[in-house]
Amino acid sequence: MGGIGGEVRAKTQDEVWTKFQLEVRPEVEERFGLFLEAPESREAAYRTMWQDPKSHWWVLDYYFSK
């Protein structure tokens, strides 16, 4: 069982979501053949995003698995 996790950072929540959908998700799914486990949806992503207290950028944690 393998997987890949990480985070996406941007100045706004919308930028985080766009970056995740256009850059991270296609790369991981196509390159490694993994499936998204978390966040399960856009709504879940917005609920779980958090703002870094030092940089004030929004952060989305994600996890893909087989």
Secondary structure by P-SEA (a helix, b strand, c coil): ccccccccccccaaaaaaaaacccaaaaaaaccccccccccaaaaaaaccccccccbbbbbbcccc
